[in-house]
Amino acid sequence: MPVFESAHPLVKHKVSLLRDNDISVKAFRELAKEISMLLTVEATQHFSLKNTSMTCWSGDISVPTLADKQPTLVPILRAGLGMLEGALLVLPCAKISVVGLQRNEETLQPESYYENIISDIESRTAIVIDPMLATGGTALATIDLLKASGCKNIIALFLVAAPEGVKVIKDAHPDVTLTIGMIDEKLNEQGYILPGLGDAGDKIFGTL
């Protein structure tokens, strides 16, 4: 499974700013959007191209365009919504699928409460978006759901990730590509990433 930790200086800088304990809701939202945009650019750099005929001001030309259907963005509720706007700035024609999964804070296992996957998922790349890959349970459940729905090509984007979560996805789904802003040190006993971002969902929605 390809695992790409961004080496872009702007991604590193902006993820670092996200970690500020006193960050405002506004600043957290803006940074999450900006990092998501940058990571989406990195995650789509290997998309296939085809030559398409076009009439330019100078005459008929052949130009490179995307060969496949637009991908579907798959935000994991609720925190994944904080990355959706940034991803859509890069892929404004993308379809949107939504998965609602939340972590049970006692078992640390994901619990599903909403699923809405586009009908032709089998013919599109799915790009899962979620701020954090911690234990890997939520991402794993989302990928399982997408594959069960017929999806054959999956990319997952995370602002930060723990090595433990990366290993979970790598072991279960070696064909899935991960694009990550920063891979952090570890999980603590409560299953939170260190140093991490705290609760990204609360910071995005202002429910601290």
C-alpha positions in Angstrom: 0.0 0.0 0.0 1.5 3.4 -1.0 1.7 5.7 2.0 2.6 9.3 1.1 3.4 11.7 3.9 3.5 15.1 2.4 6.9 16.8 2.1 5.4 20.1 1.1 6.6 22.9 3.3 3.2 24.6 3.3 1.5 21.4 4.5 4.0 21.0 7.3 3.7 24.6 8.3 -0.1 24.6 8.3 -0.4 21.3 10.2 1.9 22.8 12.8 -0.4 25.8 13.2 -3.4 23.4 13.7 -1.7 22.1 16.9 -1.9 25.4 18.8 -3.8 24.8 21.9 -5.4 28.3 21.7 -6.4 28.1 18.0 -9.8 29.7 17.2 -12.6 27.8 15.5 -12.2 30.1 12.5 -8.5 29.5 12.2 -8.8 25.8 12.5 -11.5 25.6 9.8 -9.5 27.8 7.4 -6.3 25.7 7.9 -8.1 22.4 7.6 -9.6 23.7 4.3 -6.2 24.9 3.0 -4.4 21.7 3.9 -7.1 19.6 2.4 -6.7 21.5 -0.9 -3.0 20.9 -0.9 -3.3 17.2 0.0 -6.0 16.7 -2.8 -3.5 18.1 -5.3 -0.9 15.6 -4.1 -3.3 12.7 -4.0 -4.5 13.2 -7.6 -1.1 13.6 -9.2 -1.2 10.2 -10.8 -4.6 10.4 -12.3 -4.7 9.1 -15.9 -4.9 11.5 -18.9 -6.2 11.2 -22.4 -5.9 13.4 -25.4 -9.0 15.4 -26.3 -9.7 17.5 -29.4 -10.5 21.2 -28.7 -10.9 24.3 -30.7 -8.5 27.0 -29.3 -8.2 30.6 -30.4 -5.3 29.5 -32.6 -7.2 26.5 -34.2 -7.9 22.9 -33.5 -5.6 21.3 -30.9 -5.2 18.1 -28.9 -5.1 18.6 -25.2 -4.6 16.4 -22.1 -7.8 15.9 -20.0 -8.7 13.4 -17.2 -9.3 10.0 -18.7 -11.7 8.7 -16.1 -14.9 9.9 -14.5 -14.6 12.5 -11.8 -13.9 10.9 -8.4 -16.3 10.8 -5.5 -15.3 12.5 -2.3 -16.2 10.6 0.8 -16.2 12.7 4.0 -16.6 10.7 7.2 -19.1 12.5 9.4 -18.8 14.7 11.1 -15.2 15.9 11.1 -14.6 15.0 7.4 -17.0 17.8 6.4 -14.3 20.2 7.5 -12.1 19.0 4.7 -14.8 18.9 2.0 -14.6 22.5 0.9 -10.8 22.4 0.4 -11.1 19.2 -1.7 -13.9 20.6 -3.8 -11.7 23.6 -4.7 -9.5 21.1 -6.5 -12.2 18.8 -7.7 -15.3 21.0 -8.1 -17.1 18.5 -10.3 -16.6 15.5 -7.9 -19.6 13.5 -6.8 -20.0 13.3 -3.0 -20.7 10.2 -1.0 -21.3 10.5 2.8 -20.5 8.0 5.5 -21.5 8.5 9.1 -19.3 6.7 11.6 -18.4 7.6 15.1 -16.0 6.1 17.6 -17.3 4.5 20.7 -15.2 6.1 23.3 -15.3 2.9 25.5 -14.6 0.3 22.9 -12.8 2.6 20.5 -14.7 0.8 17.7 -16.6 2.6 14.9 -20.4 2.7 15.0 -22.3 3.4 11.8 -25.3 5.9 11.8 -25.5 7.1 8.1 -24.5 5.8 4.7 -25.2 7.5 1.3 -22.9 6.2 -1.5 -23.3 7.3 -5.1 -24.9 4.7 -7.4 -21.9 4.3 -9.9 -19.2 4.0 -7.3 -17.7 1.0 -9.1 -16.6 3.3 -12.0 -15.1 6.1 -9.9 -12.1 6.6 -7.6 -13.3 7.2 -4.1 -11.3 9.8 -2.0 -12.0 9.3 1.7 -11.4 12.5 3.7 -11.1 12.7 7.5 -8.8 14.9 9.6 -7.3 12.1 11.7 -6.3 8.4 11.3 -6.0 7.3 14.9 -6.8 3.6 15.7 -7.8 3.1 12.1 -11.2 1.6 12.9 -13.4 4.3 11.3 -11.3 4.5 8.1 -11.3 0.7 8.0 -15.1 0.5 8.3 -15.4 3.2 5.6 -13.1 1.3 3.2 -14.9 -1.9 3.9 -18.2 -0.2 3.0 -16.9 1.3 -0.2 -15.5 -2.0 -1.4 -18.8 -3.8 -0.5 -20.5 -1.2 -2.6 -18.3 -2.1 -5.6 -15.6 0.6 -5.4 -12.3 -0.7 -6.9 -10.0 2.3 -6.4 -9.7 4.1 -3.1 -7.5 6.9 -1.8 -7.7 8.2 1.7 -6.6 11.7 2.9 -5.8 12.6 6.5 -4.3 15.8 8.1 -2.5 13.7 10.7 -2.2 10.0 11.4 -0.8 7.6 14.0 1.6 4.8 12.9 -0.9 2.3 14.5 -3.7 3.5 12.3 -1.5 3.4 9.2 -0.6 -0.2 9.9 -4.2 -1.2 10.4 -5.2 0.1 6.9 -2.0 -1.3 5.4 -2.6 -4.8 6.7 -6.3 -4.9 5.8 -6.3 -3.0 2.5 -2.8 -3.0 0.9 -4.3 -1.6 -2.4 -5.6 1.6 -0.8 -3.4 4.7 -1.1 -2.9 7.0 1.9 -2.0 10.6 1.6 -1.2 12.2 5.0 -0.2 15.7 6.1 2.0 14.4 8.9 2.5 11.0 10.6 2.7 11.6 14.3 4.4 9.7 17.1 1.9 7.3 18.6 -1.5 6.8 20.2 -2.1 7.3 23.9 -4.0 4.9 26.1 -7.3 6.6 25.2 -6.7 6.1 21.5 -5.8 9.8 20.7 -2.9 10.8 18.5 0.2 12.3 20.1 0.9 15.1 19.6 -2.1 15.2 17.4 -4.8 17.9 17.1 -7.1 17.1 20.0 -10.7 16.5 18.9 -10.7 17.8 15.3 -14.5 17.5 15.0 -15.1 19.6 18.1 -12.6 22.2 16.8 -14.2 22.4 13.4 -17.8 22.6 14.7 -17.0 24.7 17.8 -18.4 22.2 20.2 -15.5 22.2 22.7 
